[in-house]
Amino acid sequence: MKIVIAKDQFINGLQAVQNIVGTRSTLPILSNVLIRAEEGRLELTATDLDVSVVCSVDAKVEKAGATTLPVKRLFSLIRELPVAEIELSVDDKNICSVQAGASYYKIHGLPAEEFPPLPRFKDNRKFSLPQEKLKEMIRKTSYAISTDEARYVLNGIFTSLKKEKLTMVATDGRRLALVEEDISQSKEDGAEFIIPAKVVGELNRLLQAKGEVEIRLNENQVAFTLTAEKGHPVLLCSKLVEGNYPNYRQVIPTETKERIALAREELLQALRRAELMTSDKANSVKLTFSKNNLTIAANTPEVGEGRESIAINYKGPEITVAFNPSYMMDPLKVLTADEVYIELRDEMSPGVLKTNSPFLYVLMPMRIN
């Protein structure tokens, strides 16, 4: 194999795949990136056996071929080279020579045949949507994913496609975020699957503001193909989280008594300040809704106390409810609407945060001392 490649192209390709590779891998081949040179492009593949990423970059291919090289070491070397163009050649013992101006290096690789194969997907189970739309849905839900490994079915985003409506849900048992979007291009109906947290993080990084993403499914795996206007597609494959997601509809209150409009940014800033007066042990702020006024108060004996008032349009009875401030701020940080609505029933019932788009956030109250 012999190629000439622009340094920035090579770095972009390696950056797209190297996150998948773990630092402590039991199999040496899993620390490597599979490099395949063919017809004017270099294809790069990395996997940890659960998640795989494939991307291609333009290259001048003088001799086609394939090998695997340690990805972290290769990336560090390429990044430090002081030239704009790099020449790579690999011999039949998988030793890669790197020539860049006056710099010359050799890196020992492993045979391409040892690299684990990618899963296969049928074409009859697929749907697509704009990358920007999927990125926004992930942004509005991913902060609520559980990190408790004992409840592993919650370690991801539950995704459901029914009657051309895509629903994504994340919960950790204390709060729940849900977002919906209409999808027109779909060969799939009635699909339900859980995207693992690691893949959610990769999608967040790889999804662009333009272009489409095609999602394909098989029994226990999912593949995302990201196509942009320029450049080659990126493929992300993953095993799905196994198990049955809890019935999240039961958590969403069916009736609330009060619906109050709030300025999102003003509420977020007030909660930020109030949170400074809480501690890890006493992490709650009190919200008191009274006639045309919202009072936000925090009082922690060993830290201090704070109180502020916000003018609101409210005519109902006085309600005081306590929430974890950081849980309440999470959706406010990612939403873009100027106005949000909080729906309340009483002090001990969950609060529901909504916008004028198909989004809702259920937050469990905390006990008021």
N, C-alpha and C positions, 0 to 999 in steps of 0.2 A: 504494500500500500504506500502511495506517495501523494501528498497534497500540498498546495500552497493556500494559505487562508489569512484573511485580515484579522489582526489581533482582537479588534473590538467585536467582530462577528463571533469569534471563538469564545470570548468571554461571555457574551450574551447567551450563547448556547449552554455553556457550562453552568452559568448562574441559574438558568431555567430548570436544570435537572439535579443539581448537587444537593439541594435541601433534603431530598428524599433519603440520601445515604446517611445511615447512622454512624456514630463515631465508634461504637463497640459492636462490630459485626462478628458473628461466630464463623461465617464463611468468608474467606478472603475475597471471593469474586463479587460479593455484595458491596465491598468498598470501592469497586471499580465502575467506570462508565464504559458502556459498550459503544465503540466508535465504528461507524460503517461509512465508507466513502464510495459514492456511486453517482455518476451522471451530474456533475456540477454541484453536488451538495454533500455535506457531512451530516449524518444522522447520529444523534446522541441519545442513549437510553440509560436510565438509572432505575434501580428497584430495591425495595427492602423485603420483597416477597408479598407484602400486603398492598403496597402502593407502587406504581411504576409511572415514570414520565418519559415521553419521547418527544424530541424536537429536532428540527433540521436547520442548518445554516448554509449559506452559499460558500462554496469553496472551488478552487481550480483542482480538479482531480486528474493527476497524471497517471496514476495506477490505482484501480479500485481494490478494495479489500476491507478487512475488519479485524479489530482487536479489542481488548479491554485494558484500561489503564486506571491507576488509583486516582480518583476524581479530585479529592481535596489537594493532593500534592500537585497534580497537573494544573488545577485552577490557580493555585498559589504561584507556580512557576510562570505560567502564561501572563498572569497579571503583572508580574515584576519585570518582564522582558521590556527593554527600552525601544523596541521597533514597532512599526505599524503592520508588518507582514511577517508571517512565520511559515517555515517549511517543516512538514512532518513526514518522516518515512519510517515504516515498520518492516522488520525482517521476518523470516519464517519462524524465528524463536520468540516472537512477540516482544522484541526489544525496539522501543520507539526512539528515534533520533530527532531531536528538536534543534533546528538551525534558525537563528535569528540574528542577522548582522554578524557581529563578532562573537556572539554567544553560541555555545554548543552544549547540549545536554543529552543524556541517555536515560530513559525511564523503562524499567522492567514491567511488562504487562502479563496478562494471562490470556489463553486462547478464547476467541469469541464463542466457540462451541460450548464452553462451560457456562455461559451466561444463561440464566433462567428464561424460558420463552414467555412471551406475553399471552394473556388469556384471549380466547376467541369470542366474538360476539356475532349474533345473527342480526340480519338487517330488518327483521319484522318487528323488533321491539325498540323503537327509537322515537325521540321527539326533539325539537329544536326551539331555541328562543334567542333573542339578542343577548350578547355577553353582558351588556350594561344592566339589563333587567335581572339576570341571575346574580350579578355582583351586588346589586341593590338589595335583593331578597336575602342574600347571605349576610349583608351588613346589618339588616334590620332584625336578624334572629340569632346570629352566632354567639353574641355575648351571653346568651342564656343557656348555652350548652353546659351540661354538668361535667365537672372534673372528677367526680367520685367514681373510682374504677369499680367499686362494688355494685353500682347500678349501671352496668356497662351499656344497656340499651339507650340510656340517656346521654352517652358520650358521642353525640352526633346530632345531625339535623334530620328529623323525620320528614320525608318528602312523599307527597301523594299527588297522583295525576288522575283526575276523574272528570269526565265530560268536558275536556279541554280547559279545565281549571287546575292550575298548579298551586299546591298548598305546601308551605314549609313551616315547621314547628320546632322550637327548641325549648327545653325546660330543665331545671335542676331541682324541681320539687318545691322551690320557694317562690319562683316566678316563671312565667311562660310567655314566649313571644311567638306570634303567628302572623304570617303575611301570605297573601294570595295574588295570583296573576292569571289573566286569561291567556291561553296558548292556542294558536290556530293550527300550527303545523305539527300534527301528532299521528303516529301510527299506533300509539299505545293508549290504552284506556284501562283504568283500574289498577295501575301500578302503585305499589307502596314499598318504600325502602328507606334505610337509614344511612346517610352519608357520614363516614367517620370524621371526627374532629380534625385529624391530621390533613385529610383531603380538603375539608372546608378551608383550612389555613392556606393550602396550596392554591386552591381556586381563587381565594381572595387576592393572592399575589399575582396569579397568571391572567385572570380575566381583564380584558381591556374595555375601553369606553366604546369601541366600535367592533363590528364583526358579529358572527353567529357562534353559538355553542350547540353542538349536537350531542344528545345524551342517549347512550345505548345501554341496554340491560341484558344480563343473563341471570341464571338462578341466584347466584350469590355475589355478583360483581357488577360494577358500573364503569362505563367509559365516557369521558368528556373529550370531545374533539373541538378545539378552539381554532376557528379560522378568522383571519384578519384580512383587510383589504390588501395589505402588503405583507410579504414574508410567507414562510411555510406554516402549516397548521401545527399546533401543539396537542399531543395526546396525553391524557391523564387517566390511568386505569386504577381501580381499587377494589379490594374486597369490601363488601357491605357489612355493617354491624348486624350480627345475627340476633334473632329474638323478636318478641312482639312488643311494640311501643305501647305504653299505657294509653287508655282512652282519654285523650287530652280534652275532648269536648265536655267531659264531666266537670272539669276544673273551671270552665268559663261560666261566670254567673249568668243565669238566664234573665234575672230581673234585678234592676238597680233602681234606686229611688231618685237620686240626684245626678244630673249631668252638668258639669261646670266647665266653661271654656277658660283656658289659661294661656298666657303668652309663653311659648316654649322657652325662649332664650332667657326671659326674666326669671322664670321658675328655676331653670338650670343654674343660673348664677347665684340665686338665693340659697339653693340646696348645697352648692359648692362651699359657700361661706359657712353655712350651718354645720356641714360635715366636719369642719375644722374643730368644732366643739364636742366631737364624739370620740370614743376610744374603741379599740377592738372588742372590749368586753361590753361596753354600752354603746352599741352602734345603731341608734334610732333617732329620728327627728319627728316631732309632733306637728301635724298639720291641722289647724283649726279653721274650719269654714264657717264664717258667720255672715251677717248681712253686708254684702258688697265688700267683704274683706277676707283675705287669707293670711293667717299668722303662722309662720314657720319658726319653731322653737327647738333648741337643743340644750340639754342640761346634763352635764356629766360632772359629778362631785370632784373628781381629781383633776379635771381639765379646765372646766369653766362653763359659761353658758352664753347663749345668744338668742336673739329674737328679731325677726323682721316681719313687716306687713306689706302685702301686695293688694292693690285695689282690684277687685274682680266683680263680675256681674253675677250676683247670687242672691236669691230671695228666700231660700229654703231654711229649714231649722238648723241650729248649730250642730256641726259634726266635728268631733276630734278623732283623728286616726293617726297611728304611728307607723312609719315605714323605714326600712333600711335606706339611707340616703343614696348610697352608691348604686343600689339596685334600681332606685327610682331615676337616677341620672343616666344610667346606661342607654335606655331608648331615647332620651332627650338629646343625647350627644349625636346619635346617628340619624335621627329624623331631620327633615329639611323644612317641614311645614312651620309657618309662623305661629299657628295656633294648635293646641292639643286639647283634648277633652278628658276629664277624669270623671268616671262614673262610680258612685258610692251607694252603698245601702245602709251600713251602720259601722260602728267602730271595729267590730270583729269580723266583718266580711271582707273578702278580697276587693281591692280597688282595680278598676279596669281603665287603662290609658288607651285612647283611640285618636285617630286622625281622620281627615276626610277621604283617606285612601283605604284599601282593604288591608288594614294593619290593626292588630290589637295586642295589648300587653297586660297580663294579669299579674298582680303583685299581692302576696299574702301580707296582711298587717302584722305588726308586732304588738306584744302586750304593753298596755299603758300602765306604768306604776302608779 
